[in-house]
Amino acid sequence: MPDGDYLAWRAGGKWRKVANLLKAGASSTEVEDAMVAAIADSIRASGGVPQLAEVAESVRLAAVQDSHEALVQIPMQSRAGVMGRLLDEVAPALASSMQERMNLVSPDTATEALAERLLERVAGAGLDHMLPTLIADGYYTMAQLRDLFTSLSKSPPMAALRDRFIRHPTGEGLRAPDRRSPTKPLEELLRTGLDDL
């Protein structure tokens, strides 16, 4: 199944809002907030990843053992739906990169790293639906979208969502962080009439 088809079942309102904000040239704050809300909605709708901590521990052990056989032994979650398939992609890659960098991490750090990679993968799957329109219609270049995606993955709302996802791996009760209101510069506020605020 191509990447773009993973979240076809949920390319609904929240992801359309992200696409519309990108087309309108909205601020990065608004786009980040909408994207994080769409990711949280997708995880909730798919049932999340109840076995997140167990898979993270398997990833950590595979990285510690430093062998190809250990990577193969990471439990596959393919029967667990969309999130399981995304997890199947992310977990072995994370263990492999941890082996290469010789990162010996704690179970909590492994869970954080796996959750972060999984959220980035969900965001990537959601953006896959928008790429043809955003690039073909001239709204963005591929380099601009890559920079946007990089800044999103390092944004404070994404880090807050990662922490919330670790606490709610099934998706039940998972909410995106509160929206941040973009503040206008003081000079602009002083020159704006009250009716326009």
C-alpha positions in Angstrom: 0.0 0.0 0.0 1.5 3.4 -1.0 2.3 5.8 1.8 -0.5 8.2 0.9 -3.1 5.5 1.4 -2.4 4.9 5.1 -4.6 7.7 6.4 -7.1 7.8 3.5 -9.8 6.6 6.0 -9.2 9.8 8.0 -8.3 12.5 5.5 -11.2 14.4 6.8 -11.8 17.7 8.4 -8.7 18.2 10.5 -6.3 17.3 7.6 -8.3 19.5 5.2 -7.9 22.3 7.7 -4.2 21.8 7.6 -4.2 21.8 3.8 -6.3 25.0 3.7 -4.0 26.8 6.1 -1.0 25.8 4.0 -2.7 27.1 0.9 -3.7 30.3 2.5 -0.1 31.0 3.7 -1.1 30.9 7.4 1.5 31.4 10.1 3.6 28.5 11.2 2.0 28.7 14.6 -1.4 28.1 13.1 -0.2 25.3 10.9 1.7 23.6 13.7 -1.4 23.7 16.0 -3.7 22.4 13.3 -1.3 19.6 12.3 -0.9 18.5 15.9 -4.7 18.4 16.3 -5.0 16.3 13.1 -2.3 13.9 14.3 -4.1 13.5 17.7 -7.4 13.0 15.9 -6.0 10.3 13.6 -4.4 8.4 16.6 -7.7 8.6 18.5 -9.7 7.4 15.6 -7.4 4.5 14.9 -7.2 3.2 18.4 -3.6 4.2 19.0 -0.9 1.8 19.9 -1.7 0.1 23.2 1.6 -1.9 23.2 3.8 1.2 22.7 5.9 0.7 25.9 6.4 -3.0 25.1 7.5 -2.3 21.5 9.8 0.5 22.8 11.4 -2.0 25.2 11.9 -4.4 22.3 13.5 -1.7 20.3 15.8 -0.8 23.2 16.9 -4.4 23.7 17.5 -4.8 19.9 19.8 -1.7 20.0 21.6 -3.0 23.0 22.2 -6.5 21.5 23.6 -4.9 18.4 22.7 -7.7 16.1 20.6 -8.1 13.0 18.7 -11.0 14.6 17.6 -8.8 17.4 16.1 -6.4 14.9 14.1 -9.2 13.3 12.8 -10.2 16.7 10.9 -6.9 17.3 7.3 -7.9 17.5 5.3 -6.9 14.4 1.9 -5.3 14.9 0.6 -5.7 11.4 -2.8 -7.1 12.5 -3.3 -4.0 14.7 -4.6 -1.8 11.9 -3.2 1.4 10.5 -1.2 2.4 13.5 0.3 -1.1 13.7 1.5 -0.9 10.1 3.1 2.5 10.8 4.7 1.1 13.9 6.0 -1.8 11.9 7.9 0.7 9.7 9.2 2.9 12.5 10.3 0.4 15.2 13.0 -1.5 13.2 14.4 1.7 11.7 14.7 3.3 15.2 16.5 0.3 16.6 18.9 0.3 13.7 19.7 4.0 14.1 20.2 3.5 17.8 22.6 0.6 17.0 24.5 2.8 14.5 24.9 5.6 17.0 25.6 3.2 19.9 22.9 4.8 22.0 22.2 2.9 25.2 19.1 4.4 26.4 16.7 4.0 29.3 13.2 2.4 28.7 11.6 5.9 29.1 13.9 7.4 26.6 13.2 4.6 24.2 9.5 5.1 24.6 9.9 8.8 23.9 12.0 8.2 20.8 9.5 5.6 19.4 6.5 7.9 20.1 8.3 10.8 18.5 9.1 8.7 15.4 5.6 7.4 15.2 4.0 10.9 15.4 6.4 12.1 12.7 5.3 9.1 10.5 1.6 9.9 11.1 2.3 13.5 10.1 4.1 12.4 7.0 1.2 10.1 6.0 -1.2 13.0 6.4 1.0 15.4 4.4 1.3 12.8 1.6 -2.3 13.5 0.7 -1.6 17.2 0.3 1.6 17.0 -1.6 0.2 16.8 -5.2 -2.0 19.9 -4.6 0.5 22.0 -2.7 3.3 21.4 -5.2 1.4 21.2 -8.5 -0.6 24.4 -7.8 2.6 26.3 -6.8 1.8 26.9 -3.2 5.1 25.3 -2.0 8.3 23.7 -3.4 9.4 20.4 -2.1 12.3 22.0 -0.1 9.8 24.4 1.6 7.6 21.5 2.6 10.6 19.6 3.9 11.6 22.6 6.0 8.1 23.0 7.3 8.0 19.3 8.3 11.3 19.6 10.0 10.2 22.6 12.0 6.9 20.8 12.9 8.7 17.8 14.3 10.8 20.0 16.5 8.0 22.2 17.7 6.8 22.5 21.3 3.3 21.3 20.5 4.7 18.2 18.9 6.8 17.5 22.0 3.7 18.1 24.2 1.7 15.7 22.0 4.4 13.1 22.3 4.2 13.2 26.1 0.4 13.0 26.0 0.6 10.1 23.6 2.9 8.2 25.9 0.3 8.7 28.7 -2.6 7.7 26.4 -1.2 5.1 24.0 -4.6 3.8 23.1 -5.7 7.2 21.9 -8.5 7.4 24.5 -8.4 10.8 26.1 -5.6 12.0 23.8 -5.9 15.7 23.0 -3.7 18.1 21.2 -2.1 20.8 23.3 -4.1 24.0 23.6 -3.8 26.2 20.6 -1.4 29.1 20.8 -2.7 32.4 19.6 -0.4 34.2 17.2 0.4 37.6 18.7 0.6 40.7 16.6 3.4 43.1 17.0 2.6 46.1 19.3 3.0 48.6 16.5 0.4 46.8 14.4 -2.0 46.6 17.3 -1.7 50.3 18.0 -2.5 51.2 14.4 -5.4 48.8 14.1 -8.9 50.1 14.8 -11.0 48.4 17.4 -13.5 47.2 14.9 -10.8 45.4 13.0 -9.5 43.5 16.0 
